[in-house]
Amino acid sequence: MNRALINKILITLGFLFAYRVLAYVPVPGVNIDVIREFFTSNSSNALGMFNMFSGGAAERLSIISLGIMPYITASIIMELLAATFPNLGKMKKERDGMQKYMQIIRYATIVITVIQAIGVSIGLQSLTGRDGASAIMIDMNLFIGISCVSMLTGTMLLMWIGEQITQRGIGNGISLIIFAGIVSGIPSAIGGTIDLVNTGELNFLVVIAIALVILATVGVVIYVEMGERRVPISYSRKTVMQNQNKRIMNYIPIKVNLSGVIPPIFASAILMFPGTILQASTNEFIVAINDFLNPNSYFFNILTFLFILFFAYFYASITFNAKDISENLKRQGGFIPGVRPGESTANFLNEVASRLTLTGSIYLGLISTLPWVLVKFMGVPFYFGGTSVLIVVQVALDTMRKIEAQVYMSKYQTLSAVGL
């Protein structure tokens, strides 16, 4: 392993450590015991899921308690707008335009963060502990201002950490932040499960069944994520002769899951956003809507499945550009046997990608919801969903691929230097 890769890994671990430290910095003026008590009693609903994605920062009302979700929500909105308005989509493809595009996302993140921070602050106004202690220990108007500034600062820091990991670390900064948040809750989840077994609230056989469900989920995710359709490619004799000393790939690999981890993350961000805002209201109608958005409800999981299907197709259509691939093939003298170069090749690749996306989207939807259904029938007294397992395994696999690619690249550069 070369020195550059080791430095990237150390930089990534350093920024993730900084992220975990920020999770323990509370917003000034709050009673942390009351907040923790509130989240403990709501561990099986949307707040429990939100706390899981924030890495436990929400139950401490940390300055990063809103997590990276405002940024993801802003990214979703911009992706939808880019697909709707051609000028915005064109701006995204240009180098200078991409900088403006990212700047707009940052401004949108600020707006969403402020809205969520105000909603959370107002919701805490009526929150009291079992002993009657208030969750807010200072003047309400002052607290709203302080919490908005604190949470906005925390979210901006997380955005910066994600960008630094992507640029200077091993990549996938935002995904790794979510990964670290979920993984950080595993020790406490194991401890809580042991306590439930010791108190008799959970049968040991049920725990074994849950472990089998998790292992099966991990196995299916790894199997599907490693799967790909290899479309054969042939090259003209002239092209082969010109590149006889170079390796020419004779197939186009198209993954079964073209959209990766993005659909479940997007679906979770969209479904948790209204839950965060609606939690502040005591209106009966709004409370009823909030109950529908409980992660332990069938309605929530049905919405999750449908949202994942939509985002899988939407994101795959953005990341997989069959027209560009066909043009590059034609330019390099390559073609798919039995398919005419140009538009026919693009149509063929789109058809293959569409079939794979159908399979991949159903796989994502089932992995994100089916484990919850199985655990629900077991009568488990806490929330468990496949989305967290899916995100952890996918991010881990993708990170491993990036590290392996950089290791192979360093070996290739070493061999090239020796050859010279």
C-alpha positions in Angstrom: 0.0 0.0 0.0 1.5 3.3 -1.1 2.0 6.4 1.1 -0.5 8.5 -0.7 -3.3 6.0 -0.1 -2.4 5.7 3.6 -2.6 9.5 3.9 -6.1 9.5 2.2 -7.3 6.9 4.6 -5.9 8.8 7.6 -7.4 12.0 6.4 -10.8 10.3 6.0 -10.6 8.7 9.5 -9.6 12.1 11.0 -12.6 13.9 9.5 -14.9 11.1 10.6 -13.5 11.4 14.1 -14.2 15.2 14.0 -17.8 14.4 12.9 -18.2 12.1 15.9 -16.8 14.7 18.3 -19.3 17.3 16.9 -22.1 14.9 17.7 -21.4 15.4 21.4 -21.5 19.3 21.3 -25.0 20.3 22.4 -26.9 23.4 21.4 -26.6 25.9 24.2 -29.6 26.3 26.5 -31.1 22.8 26.4 -31.7 20.2 29.1 -30.0 17.2 27.5 -31.6 14.8 30.0 -35.1 15.8 29.0 -34.2 15.5 25.3 -32.6 12.0 25.7 -35.7 10.9 27.7 -38.0 12.1 24.9 -36.0 10.3 22.2 -35.9 7.1 24.3 -39.7 7.1 24.5 -39.9 7.7 20.7 -37.3 5.3 19.6 -39.7 3.3 17.5 -41.1 6.1 15.3 -39.7 8.7 12.8 -37.6 10.3 15.6 -35.9 7.1 16.3 -35.0 6.6 12.7 -33.9 10.3 12.4 -31.7 9.8 15.5 -30.2 6.7 13.9 -29.2 8.5 10.8 -27.7 11.4 12.8 -25.5 8.9 14.8 -27.2 9.7 18.1 -26.6 13.5 17.7 -30.4 14.2 17.7 -31.0 12.8 21.2 -28.2 15.0 22.5 -29.6 18.0 20.5 -26.1 18.4 19.1 -25.2 21.2 16.7 -25.2 18.6 14.0 -28.5 17.0 15.2 -30.1 17.8 11.8 -27.3 15.7 10.2 -26.5 15.9 6.5 -30.2 15.4 5.5 -30.8 19.1 4.7 -28.0 18.9 2.1 -29.4 15.7 0.7 -32.9 17.2 0.5 -31.5 20.3 -1.3 -29.7 18.0 -3.7 -32.9 16.1 -4.4 -34.7 19.3 -5.2 -31.9 20.5 -7.5 -31.7 17.1 -9.3 -35.5 17.2 -10.0 -35.2 20.8 -11.2 -32.2 20.0 -13.4 -34.2 17.1 -15.0 -37.2 19.5 -15.5 -35.5 22.6 -16.8 -33.0 22.0 -19.7 -31.0 25.2 -19.0 -30.3 24.1 -15.4 -29.4 20.6 -16.6 -27.0 22.2 -19.2 -25.4 24.3 -16.5 -24.8 21.2 -14.4 -22.7 19.6 -17.2 -20.4 22.6 -17.6 -17.3 23.0 -15.4 -18.1 26.6 -14.5 -21.8 25.9 -14.4 -21.3 23.0 -12.0 -19.7 25.4 -9.4 -22.8 27.6 -9.6 -25.0 24.5 -9.4 -23.3 23.4 -6.2 -23.5 27.0 -4.8 -27.3 26.9 -5.3 -27.5 23.6 -3.4 -25.5 25.2 -0.5 -27.9 28.1 -0.4 -30.9 25.8 -0.5 -29.3 23.8 2.3 -29.1 26.9 4.4 -32.8 27.6 3.9 -33.9 24.1 4.7 -31.7 23.9 7.8 -33.1 27.2 9.2 -36.7 26.0 8.6 -36.0 22.6 10.3 -34.1 24.3 13.2 -37.0 26.7 13.8 -39.5 23.7 13.7 -37.4 21.8 16.2 -37.0 24.8 18.5 -40.7 25.5 18.6 -41.4 21.8 19.2 -39.1 21.8 22.2 -41.0 24.7 23.8 -43.7 22.4 25.2 -41.4 19.5 26.0 -41.0 18.6 29.6 -39.4 15.6 31.4 -41.1 13.3 33.9 -40.1 15.5 36.8 -41.6 18.5 35.0 -38.3 20.0 34.0 -38.4 22.0 30.8 -36.3 21.1 27.8 -35.3 24.7 27.3 -33.5 26.5 30.1 -33.3 30.0 28.6 -35.7 32.6 27.0 -37.6 31.0 24.1 -36.9 33.8 21.5 -33.2 33.8 22.4 -33.1 30.0 22.2 -34.6 30.0 18.7 -31.9 32.3 17.5 -29.1 30.4 19.2 -30.4 27.0 17.9 -30.8 28.2 14.4 -27.2 29.6 14.3 -25.8 26.5 16.1 -27.6 23.9 13.9 -26.8 25.9 10.7 -23.1 26.0 11.7 -23.2 22.2 12.4 -24.8 21.4 9.0 -22.3 23.6 7.2 -19.5 21.9 9.0 -20.8 18.5 7.9 -21.0 19.7 4.3 -17.4 20.9 4.5 -16.3 17.6 6.1 -18.1 15.6 3.3 -16.4 17.7 0.6 -13.0 17.3 2.2 -13.4 13.5 2.4 -14.4 13.5 -1.3 -11.6 15.7 -2.5 -8.7 14.8 -0.1 -9.8 11.4 1.3 -10.9 8.2 -0.3 -14.2 9.7 -1.7 -17.9 9.4 -1.1 -17.8 12.0 1.7 -21.5 12.4 2.3 -22.2 8.6 2.1 -19.4 7.9 4.6 -20.8 10.5 7.0 -24.2 8.6 6.9 -22.3 5.3 7.2 -20.4 6.5 10.3 -23.6 7.8 11.9 -25.4 4.4 11.5 -22.3 2.3 12.5 -21.8 4.4 15.6 -25.2 3.2 17.0 -24.4 -0.5 16.6 -22.7 -0.9 20.0 -25.6 0.7 21.9 -28.1 -1.3 19.8 -26.4 -4.5 20.8 -26.3 -3.4 24.4 -30.0 -2.5 24.3 -30.8 -5.9 22.8 -28.9 -7.7 25.5 -30.8 -5.7 28.2 -34.1 -6.7 26.6 -33.1 -10.3 26.6 -32.0 -10.1 30.3 -35.3 -8.5 31.3 -37.3 -11.1 29.4 -38.8 -8.5 27.0 -37.2 -10.2 24.1 -36.8 -14.0 23.5 -33.3 -15.2 22.7 -34.6 -17.2 19.8 -36.1 -14.0 18.3 -32.6 -12.4 18.6 -31.1 -15.3 16.7 -33.9 -14.9 14.0 -33.1 -11.2 13.8 -29.4 -12.0 13.3 -30.2 -14.4 10.6 -32.4 -11.8 8.8 -29.5 -9.3 9.0 -27.0 -11.8 7.7 -29.4 -12.8 4.9 -29.9 -9.1 4.0 -26.1 -8.5 4.0 -25.6 -11.6 1.8 -28.2 -10.5 -0.8 -26.9 -7.0 -0.9 -23.3 -8.2 -1.6 -24.5 -10.7 -4.2 -26.6 -8.2 -6.1 -24.1 -5.3 -5.8 -21.4 -7.5 -7.3 -23.6 -8.5 -10.2 -23.4 -6.8 -13.6 -24.5 -7.4 -17.2 -21.5 -7.5 -19.6 -22.5 -6.3 -23.1 -19.9 -7.7 -25.5 -17.9 -5.2 -27.7 -16.0 -5.9 -30.9 -13.4 -3.6 -32.4 -12.3 -3.2 -36.0 -9.1 -4.9 -37.1 -7.5 -1.4 -37.6 -8.3 -0.4 -34.1 -6.9 -3.6 -32.6 -3.6 -3.2 -34.6 -3.2 0.4 -33.5 -3.7 -0.6 -29.8 -2.0 -4.0 -29.8 0.2 -2.9 -26.9 -2.8 -1.6 -24.9 -5.6 -3.5 -23.2 -8.9 -2.9 -24.9 -12.0 -3.8 -22.8 -14.2 -6.1 -24.9 -17.4 -5.6 -22.9 -19.4 -2.8 -21.3 -20.2 -3.6 -17.6 -23.7 -2.4 -16.6 -24.5 -2.9 -12.9 -27.7 -4.5 -11.8 -28.1 -1.7 -9.3 -27.2 1.3 -11.4 -28.3 3.9 -8.9 -26.3 2.5 -5.9 -27.1 3.8 -2.4 -28.7 7.0 -3.5 -32.4 5.9 -3.7 -32.8 4.7 -0.1 -30.9 7.8 1.2 -33.1 10.1 -0.9 -36.3 8.3 0.2 -35.3 8.5 3.8 -34.5 12.2 3.6 -37.8 13.0 1.9 -39.9 11.0 4.4 -38.0 12.2 7.5 -38.2 15.9 6.5 -42.0 16.3 7.1 -41.8 14.1 10.3 -39.3 16.6 11.8 -41.5 19.6 11.0 -44.8 18.0 12.0 -43.5 16.8 15.3 -43.7 20.4 16.6 -47.5 20.6 16.1 -50.2 19.5 18.5 -53.0 19.7 15.9 -54.9 16.4 15.8 -55.0 16.2 12.0 -51.2 16.9 11.8 -50.5 14.4 14.6 -52.5 11.8 12.6 -50.4 12.5 9.5 -47.3 12.2 11.6 -48.5 8.8 12.9 -48.8 7.7 9.2 -45.1 8.6 8.8 -44.0 6.4 11.7 -41.3 4.0 10.4 -43.1 1.3 12.3 -46.3 1.7 10.1 -47.1 -0.1 6.9 -47.9 3.1 5.2 -44.4 4.5 5.8 -42.8 1.3 4.4 -45.1 1.3 1.3 -44.1 5.0 0.7 -40.4 4.0 1.2 -40.8 1.2 -1.4 -42.5 3.6 -4.0 -40.0 6.4 -3.4 -37.1 4.0 -3.9 -38.6 2.8 -7.2 -38.9 6.4 -8.4 -35.5 7.5 -7.3 -33.8 4.4 -8.7 -35.2 5.1 -12.2 -34.6 8.8 -11.8 -31.0 8.5 -10.7 -30.1 5.7 -13.1 -31.4 7.9 -16.0 -29.0 10.7 -14.9 -25.9 8.5 -14.2 -26.2 6.2 -17.2 -25.9 8.1 -20.5 -26.3 5.6 -23.4 -25.9 8.2 -26.0 -22.4 9.3 -24.8 -21.3 5.6 -24.5 -22.5 4.9 -28.1 -20.7 7.9 -29.4 -17.5 7.0 -27.6 -17.7 3.5 -29.0 -18.2 4.7 -32.6 -15.3 7.1 -32.2 -13.0 4.3 -31.0 -14.0 1.9 -33.7 -16.0 -0.4 -31.4 -19.5 -1.8 -31.9 -21.9 -4.3 -30.3 -22.2 -7.4 -32.4 -25.6 -7.4 -34.3 -26.3 -3.8 -33.4 -25.7 -0.8 -35.7 -23.4 1.9 -34.3 -24.9 5.2 -33.3 -28.5 5.6 -32.4 -29.3 1.9 -32.5 -26.5 1.2 -30.0 -27.9 3.9 -27.7 -31.4 2.4 -27.9 -30.0 -1.1 -27.2 -28.1 0.1 -24.2 -31.1 2.0 -22.9 -33.2 -1.1 -23.2 -30.7 -3.2 -21.3 -30.3 -0.5 -18.6 -34.1 -0.2 -18.3 -34.5 -3.9 -17.6 -31.7 -3.9 -15.1 -33.0 -0.8 -13.4 -36.4 -2.6 -13.0 -34.7 -5.5 -11.3 -32.4 -3.2 -9.2 -35.2 -0.9 -8.1 -37.4 -3.9 -6.9 -34.3 -5.3 -5.1 -33.7 -2.0 -3.4 -37.3 -1.6 -2.3 -37.5 -5.1 -1.0 -34.2 -4.9 0.9 -35.3 -1.6 2.5 -38.8 -2.9 3.6 -38.9 -6.7 3.8 -36.6 -7.1 6.8 -38.9 -4.7 8.7 -41.9 -6.8 7.8 -40.2 -10.0 9.0 -39.1 -8.3 12.3 -42.6 -6.8 12.7 -44.1 -10.3 12.7 -41.6 -11.4 15.4 -43.0 -8.7 17.7 -39.7 -6.9 18.2 -40.2 -3.8 20.5 -37.8 -1.5 18.5 -37.4 -0.2 15.0 -35.3 -2.2 12.5 -35.3 -1.6 8.8 -33.2 -2.9 5.9 -32.4 0.7 4.8 -29.6 1.1 7.3 -28.2 -2.3 6.5 -28.4 -1.5 2.8 -26.6 1.8 3.2 -23.8 0.4 5.4 -23.1 -2.6 3.1 -23.3 -0.5 -0.1 -21.0 2.2 1.2 -18.6 -0.3 2.6 -18.4 -2.2 -0.8 -18.0 1.1 -2.7 -15.2 2.3 -0.4 -13.4 -1.1 -0.8 -13.7 -0.8 -4.6 -12.2 2.7 -4.4 -9.3 1.6 -2.2 -8.6 -1.4 -4.5 -8.7 0.8 -7.5 -6.1 3.2 -6.0 -3.9 0.2 -5.0 -4.0 -1.2 -8.5 -3.3 2.3 -9.9 -0.2 2.7 -7.7 1.1 -0.8 -8.8 0.5 0.1 -12.4 2.4 3.4 -12.0 5.3 1.5 -10.3 5.5 -1.0 -13.1 5.4 1.7 -15.7 8.3 3.5 -13.9 10.3 0.3 -13.8 9.6 -0.3 -17.5 10.8 3.2 -18.4 
